[in-house]
Amino acid sequence: MNLEHNYNALEPDIILQAVESVGHITSGRMLALNSYENRVYRIELETGAPLVVKFYRPDRWSDDAIMEEHAFALELASEEIPVVAPLAYDGATLLQFGGYRFTLYPLQGGRWPDLEYTEDMIWMGRFIARIHAVGSRHTFQHRAEIGIQRLGNDAVEYLRANNFIPVHLEQAYQTLAGDLLLIIEQRFGQAGDFSRLRLHGDCHRSNVLWTDRGPHFVDLDDCCNGPAIQDLWMLLSGERSEMTVQMIDLLEGYNEFASLDMAEMNLIEALRTLRMMHYAAWLARRWNDPAFPQAFPWFDSTQYWEQHVLELREQLARMQEPVLTV
């Protein structure tokens, strides 16, 4: 059985049996939570607070990579940094049942942050800086790296080799991608020999939950090595003037616990472009998973690819503008 694309095998009985295999007694009530890469469920117990169970997509991360993620979360939690760390059973956080790898977490709620207020952005800056202060102690040995090859070149080649780009857009896409990758290389060169540290890696608003006590991350599934600016740029939005103000607020908080190498500002639009390229290739790589055509029915349409090329052209223009400064 190809477990990677056969999440249908995760029937309710299997999910509940997995949770009960480590000693819990479930009530039989469960709720699927929003997740495409893995399968995540809220599980009600007969006694005590609900838990969250995450079943890992086979072949995405090695056991060693998942254990590094867990160790990072536990290290952050030990420093009283608000992340939701995995639960351990007989010392193990990565568990197995029915051929699937899974992990249990305490349920922790919250709302998505709007980050409309200066104080909230300053708070986020402090939060991310505390994560980076811990992340800078050493680097991951088994997890991914933020880099041009994986996010850019490999993404473009996968789309080309697997014929995802409509024929009438192939030449335009290839030429545009080549121009973008050339400028991205230049921007990475301008950033110099920046430090690479352990990062959250996917730090956008939807991955942050906010309570009266402030922000917290509920998942470090995409944690990786890379430049510190990776965890800051995705919180920027709007026009250049708006992003400048947002960055000033973020740095006001960030500088309380860490120091950003300002040469990394050269990477903001380069990283944004790489994310756009990688996202399209990610959807393509997952297209055989039945959940993806259901969730992203527009992906294989001509309209999507025309819009994607247009957005990349706009990104090319942005990358030819002066680097954002504060």
N, C-alpha and C positions, 0 to 999 in steps of 0.2 A: 504494500500500500504506500502510495506517495503521500506522506503526511503533510508535506509542505502545502499542497493545495487541497488536501482533504480535511479541512477543519470541520466538515460535516460529521466526521467521526467523533467530534466533541459534542456528543449529545448530553442533555442535562444529567443523565445518570452517571456518565463518565466524569463530568465536571465535579459533581457532588461527591462521588467516590474518591476522587483525587484529594479533595479537601479533607474528607474523613479519614484518609489513609495516614494522616499525621496526627490523628487523635481528636479532631473536632467532631461535634455532632451537629449536623446541619438541620435546618427546619424544612428544607425542600424548596425554599423560596430563593430565587436568584434573578439578577437583572444584568443583561449584556451592557457593557459600557463602551463608549466610543473609542475604538482602536482599529486600525487597519492592518498594521504590521503584525501585531500579536492578537491574541484573543483574551479579553479582559472581562471579568464578571464580578459583580457585587454579590456576596453570598451571605444570607442570613443564617445565624446559628440559633440553636435551641436556647442557649444562654449566652449572655455577653454581647459585645458590640459586633456588628457585621465585619466581614473581612473582604478584601479584594484579592482575587486570584488572577495571575497573569500566566497564560500558556505561551511559551516562546515559539516563534516561527522556526521550524527546523531549518538548519543549514544557514541561518542568517548570522548568528554569532556562535563562536565556539564556547565550550564550557568555561575555558579560561577567561574569555572576554566577558562572559556574564558574571563570573566571580569577581572580576576587576570592577565591574559596575557596582556590584553589591558591596564590595570592600570600600569603594569610594563613598557610597551613600552612608555606610556605617561610620566611616571616618568623619564625614561631615556632621552626622548626628552626634557623635561623641564630642564635637566642638560646639554643640548647642546651636548649630546652623539648621534652620527649619526645612528639612527635607524629610520625606517619608521613606524610612529605611525598611528593608525586607525583614521578615520574621525568621528566626532560626529554630530548627527542630533537631535536637541532638547535635547542635553545632552546625547544621547544614541549612543554607538559605536556598540553594538550587536543588529542587526536588524532582522526582520522576514518578510517573504513573501512566500506564497504558501506552508507553512509547513516546509520551510527551514530557518535556521539561516544563516545570512550573514553579512559581514563587508566590508566597502569600504576603500580603501587606495589611497593616491596619487601615481601616477606612478613615480618610480625613477629607472633609469637605471644604467648601469655600466658593468664591465667585471669581470669574475672570476679572482681572484688573482693567479699569478704563485708562489709567495713567494720564488722566487729563490734568491732574494737579501737580504742581512743582514738587510738593512734599512727597508724593507717591513715587515720582521718578528718582528723587534723591534717595528714598528708601530702597528702591530697586538697585540703585548704584551701590549702596552699602552692602546689600544682600549678595550681589554678584561678586563684589570685591572680597567678601569673607570666603566665598566658595573658592575664588582664585588663590587666596592666600594659602588655603589648604592644598589646592590643586597644584601649586607650584613646587611642592616638596619633592615630587618626582613625576615621571611620566608613565602612562600606560604602556605595557609591553605587548598586549594582545588585542588592543582595540584600534579603531580606524584613526586616520590622520586627516585633518583639514588640509587639502592640497589640490593643486591644479590637475594632476593626473587623474585622480579618482573622481573628483567632482566635475571636471571639465572634459578632458580628452576621452576618458573612458565612457562618459555619458554620450558624447557626440558619436563615438564609434559604435556604441551599442544601437543607437537609433538608426544609424546608417546601415549597419550590417543586418538588421532585422526588419528593414523596409517599413518603418513606422512613418516616415515623412512622405507625404503625397508627392507624386512624381513632379508635378508642376512647381513644387517648392524646394526640391532637392538642391538645385544649384544655389538658389538664394540662401538657403539654410547653411550649406557648407561654407560658402564665402563669408557669410556673416559670422558663423561660429569661429572660423579661422581668424578673422579680424579681432573678434572679442578676446580670444585666447592669447593673441599677441599682446594686446593692451593689458590683459590680466597679468601676463608674465612681467611686463614693464612695471606694473603697480607693485607686484611682489618684490621686484628688485628695488624699487624706491623705498619699500618698507624696511629694507636691510635685514640684518641677522636678528630677527625678533625672537623672543623666548617662546617656546612651546610648552604649554602646561595642560593639565587635566581640566577639561571644560564640561559644562552642561551640554554644549554642542548644538542644542535646538531651542534656544532661549527666546521664544516668541510668546506673545501674550496668552495664547491658548494653552500653553504649558505651565502657566503660573496660576495658582489659586490664591485668593486674598481673603483673610478673615480680619476680625478686629485687632488681632495681634500682628498683622502684616502679611507679607507674601510667603509662600512656600512652593517648592516643586514637589510633585507627586511621583515623578518618574525620571530616571536618568538613562533611559533606554538608548539614547543617542550620544551619551557622553564619549568624548574622544580627546585626542591631543590637538592643540592648535593655538593660534594667537589669541590673546585676551579679548581683542576687539570682536571676535566671533560671538561672544555672549552679550555684546552691547548693541551691535548695529541693527539687530532684528527688532529692537524696541523703538527704533526711529521710524517715523512715517511723515508723510505730507511733503510740502515744499521745502526747498533748501533752508529757508529762513526758519521754518518750524523745526526741522531736524537739528539746526544749530542750537536753538534754545533747549531742545530735549537733551542733546548731548552735554550741554553745559550743566544741566540738572543732574544727569546721570553721573558725570565726573565729580560733581560736588560731593555726592555720596561715596562714589568709588574711591576717591582719594583719601577717605578716612581710614581705609584698611589696606589699600594696595596702591600701586603707582602704574599708570598706563604709559607705555612707550608711545609717545605721540606720533612717531613714524608709522605706527599701525593704522593711523587714519587713512593712509594711502590704500588700505585694503577694503574699506567699507563697500564701495561699489563693485570692486572685483569679487568680493565674497557674495554680494547680492546676485551678481550675474552667474556665478558658479552654482548658487542654490537654484536658480531658475533652470539651468541646464540639467542639473542633477535631478530635480523634481520630475521633469518630463521623462527622463530615463528611468526613474524609480517606478513611475506608473507603467511604463512599457515593460519593465522586468517583472512586474506583478500582474500583468494582464491575464495570465492563465489562471489566476486565483479568481474563482467565480464572484467573490465579494467585490472585486475592483470594477468590473463592467457595471455592476449594480450601483456602486457608489459614485462612479465617475463615467456615466454613459456618454458624456461629450468628448472623452479623450481621443477616440479614434475618428473624430469627425474632421472634415476639411476645415470647418470654421475654427476649431481649436488650434490647428497648426498654423493657419493664417494669422490668428491672434498671437500665437506664441512668437512667430517671426516678427510681427509688428512690435511686440514688447521687447524683444531682443534688440531691434533697431533703436528703440527709444533708450534702451540701456547703453547701447554704443554711444549715443549722443551724451548721455549722462557721464560716461567714463571719460569723455573728451573735455569735460568741464574741469575747472580747478578743484582740487581735493577739498573736502569739507574741513573747515578750521574752526576753532573755538578760542 
